[in-house]
């Protein structure tokens, strides 16, 4: 036996709730019926049936088919449209309030996460700085004091610089005497006899 799924049943029930009521013959207006017309009538209950047709198909209907086997029945009461609208509006307001509250909580959680991450980063930086300072202090404590080594060289007095006299030039040898040409000027440094 094939059982319909829950969404199908729910969909059919919703259809039955919002389906227009069947037209019923109305009696002629009397004073007592006029009062009943003024007050809203209670919605009539409807019946939804699950039937299996002779060919094996399963149907859901509010009008039973002749010759089909009825397997299940549901009785529904259509809801008042004004009440349905009021409930829908209340549900939407509540949904919006819940969404806003969840959004605020998410934002607050994000801010807390950022603060925690910032605090961790600062702590890690401070720890690294403290580690560097401790390493520097250990290195300074373990290092021997600085020593300045000055190589020892004996100081010897330098002798005064010696000044050499200019070397004598060999005397110039007189060359052959050539009489100057008349009207020519003798080259410089030549002896001219008068």
C-alpha positions as CSV (number, residue, x, y, z in Angstrom):
1,X,0.0,0.0,0.0
2,X,1.4,3.4,-1.0
3,X,1.3,6.0,1.7
4,X,1.3,9.7,0.6
5,X,4.2,11.8,1.8
6,X,3.6,14.3,4.6
7,X,4.1,17.4,2.3
8,X,1.3,16.2,0.0
9,X,-1.1,15.7,2.9
10,X,-0.2,19.2,4.3
11,X,-0.6,20.8,0.9
12,X,-4.0,19.3,0.5
13,X,-5.1,20.3,4.0
14,X,-3.9,23.9,3.2
15,X,-6.0,23.8,0.0
16,X,-9.0,22.7,1.9
17,X,-8.5,25.4,4.5
18,X,-8.4,28.2,2.0
19,X,-10.8,26.8,-0.6
20,X,-14.1,28.8,-1.0
21,X,-17.0,27.2,0.7
22,X,-19.7,25.5,-1.4
23,X,-22.7,27.6,-2.2
24,X,-25.6,26.7,0.1
25,X,-29.1,27.8,-0.5
26,X,-30.0,30.6,1.8
27,X,-33.4,30.8,3.4
28,X,-35.4,33.9,3.2
29,X,-34.4,36.6,5.7
30,X,-36.2,36.5,9.0
31,X,-35.5,38.6,12.1
32,X,-33.6,35.7,13.7
33,X,-31.7,35.0,10.5
34,X,-30.8,38.7,10.1
35,X,-29.0,38.6,13.5
36,X,-27.1,35.5,12.4
37,X,-26.1,37.3,9.1
38,X,-24.8,40.3,11.0
39,X,-22.5,38.0,13.2
40,X,-19.7,36.2,11.4
41,X,-20.6,32.6,10.9
42,X,-18.2,30.0,12.2
43,X,-16.4,28.3,9.4
44,X,-17.8,24.9,8.5
45,X,-15.6,21.8,9.0
46,X,-14.3,20.1,5.8
47,X,-13.3,16.5,5.3
48,X,-10.3,15.4,3.2
49,X,-10.2,11.7,2.2
50,X,-7.4,9.6,0.9
51,X,-8.8,7.1,-1.7
52,X,-7.3,4.4,-3.8
53,X,-8.8,4.1,-7.3
54,X,-9.5,0.8,-8.9
55,X,-6.3,1.2,-11.1
56,X,-4.2,1.6,-7.9
57,X,-3.6,5.4,-7.9
58,X,-4.0,7.3,-4.6
59,X,-5.9,10.6,-4.6
60,X,-6.7,13.2,-1.9
61,X,-9.9,15.0,-2.3
62,X,-12.8,16.6,-0.4
63,X,-15.2,15.0,-2.9
64,X,-15.1,11.2,-2.6
65,X,-15.1,9.3,-5.9
66,X,-17.6,6.5,-6.3
67,X,-16.0,3.1,-6.6
68,X,-12.8,4.2,-4.9
69,X,-11.7,2.7,-1.5
70,X,-11.3,5.3,1.2
71,X,-8.2,4.6,3.2
72,X,-7.9,7.7,5.5
73,X,-9.9,10.7,6.6
74,X,-9.0,14.1,8.0
75,X,-11.4,16.7,9.3
76,X,-10.2,20.3,8.9
77,X,-11.8,23.6,9.9
78,X,-11.1,26.6,7.7
79,X,-9.5,29.4,9.5
80,X,-10.9,32.9,9.8
81,X,-9.0,35.1,7.3
82,X,-8.7,38.0,9.8
83,X,-7.2,35.7,12.4
84,X,-4.9,34.1,9.9
85,X,-3.7,37.6,8.8
86,X,-3.2,38.6,12.5
87,X,-1.2,35.4,13.2
88,X,0.8,35.9,10.0
89,X,1.7,39.5,10.9
90,X,2.6,38.4,14.5
91,X,4.8,35.6,13.1
92,X,6.5,38.1,10.7
93,X,7.1,40.5,13.6
94,X,8.5,37.7,15.8
95,X,10.7,36.5,12.9
96,X,12.0,40.0,12.3
97,X,12.8,40.4,16.0
98,X,14.5,37.0,16.2
99,X,16.5,37.9,13.0
100,X,17.6,41.2,14.5
101,X,18.5,39.6,17.8
102,X,20.6,36.9,16.0
103,X,22.2,39.6,13.9
104,X,23.2,41.5,17.1
105,X,24.5,38.4,18.7
106,X,26.6,37.6,15.6
107,X,28.0,41.1,15.5
108,X,28.8,41.0,19.2
109,X,30.5,37.6,18.8
110,X,32.5,39.0,15.8
111,X,33.6,42.0,18.0
112,X,34.6,39.7,20.8
113,X,36.5,37.5,18.4
114,X,38.3,40.6,17.1
115,X,39.2,41.8,20.6
116,X,40.4,38.3,21.6
117,X,42.6,38.1,18.4
118,X,44.0,41.6,19.0
119,X,44.8,40.7,22.7
120,X,46.5,37.5,21.5
121,X,48.5,39.5,18.9
122,X,49.6,42.0,21.6
123,X,50.5,39.2,24.0
124,X,52.5,37.4,21.4
125,X,54.3,40.7,20.5
126,X,55.0,41.4,24.1
127,X,56.3,37.9,24.7
128,X,58.5,38.1,21.6
129,X,59.9,41.5,22.9
130,X,60.5,40.0,26.3
131,X,62.3,37.0,24.8
132,X,64.5,39.4,22.7
133,X,65.3,41.4,25.8
134,X,66.1,38.3,27.9
135,X,68.4,37.0,25.1
136,X,70.1,40.3,24.9
137,X,70.6,40.4,28.7
138,X,72.0,36.8,28.6
139,X,74.4,37.6,25.8
140,X,75.6,40.7,27.7
141,X,76.0,38.7,30.9
142,X,77.9,35.8,29.2
143,X,80.1,38.0,27.1
144,X,83.5,38.9,28.6
145,X,84.1,42.6,29.1
146,X,85.5,44.3,26.0
147,X,89.3,44.6,25.9
148,X,91.3,47.1,23.9
149,X,94.6,45.7,22.8
150,X,97.2,48.3,21.8
151,X,100.2,46.7,20.2
152,X,103.5,47.7,21.9
153,X,106.0,49.3,19.7
154,X,109.2,50.7,21.0
155,X,109.4,54.4,20.3
156,X,112.6,55.3,18.6
157,X,113.7,58.8,18.0
158,X,113.8,59.6,14.4
159,X,117.0,61.1,13.1
160,X,116.7,64.6,11.7
161,X,116.3,64.7,8.0
162,X,119.6,65.0,6.2
163,X,119.9,67.9,3.9
164,X,122.1,67.2,1.0
165,X,124.0,70.0,-0.6
166,X,123.3,70.4,-4.2
167,X,125.5,68.4,-6.4
168,X,128.1,70.4,-8.2
169,X,127.7,70.6,-11.9
170,X,130.6,69.9,-14.1
171,X,132.0,73.1,-15.6
172,X,130.9,73.9,-19.1
173,X,133.4,73.3,-21.7
174,X,133.9,76.2,-24.0
175,X,133.0,75.3,-27.5
176,X,134.7,76.6,-30.7
177,X,134.2,80.2,-31.1
178,X,132.3,81.1,-34.2
179,X,132.2,84.7,-35.1
180,X,128.8,86.0,-35.3
181,X,127.4,87.0,-38.6
182,X,127.0,90.6,-39.1
183,X,123.5,91.8,-38.0
184,X,122.5,88.5,-36.3
185,X,121.7,88.4,-32.6
186,X,123.7,85.8,-30.7
187,X,121.9,83.0,-28.9
188,X,121.4,83.6,-25.3
189,X,124.2,82.4,-23.0
190,X,126.9,82.8,-25.6
191,X,129.8,84.9,-24.9
192,X,130.4,87.6,-27.3
193,X,133.8,89.2,-27.7
194,X,133.9,92.9,-28.5
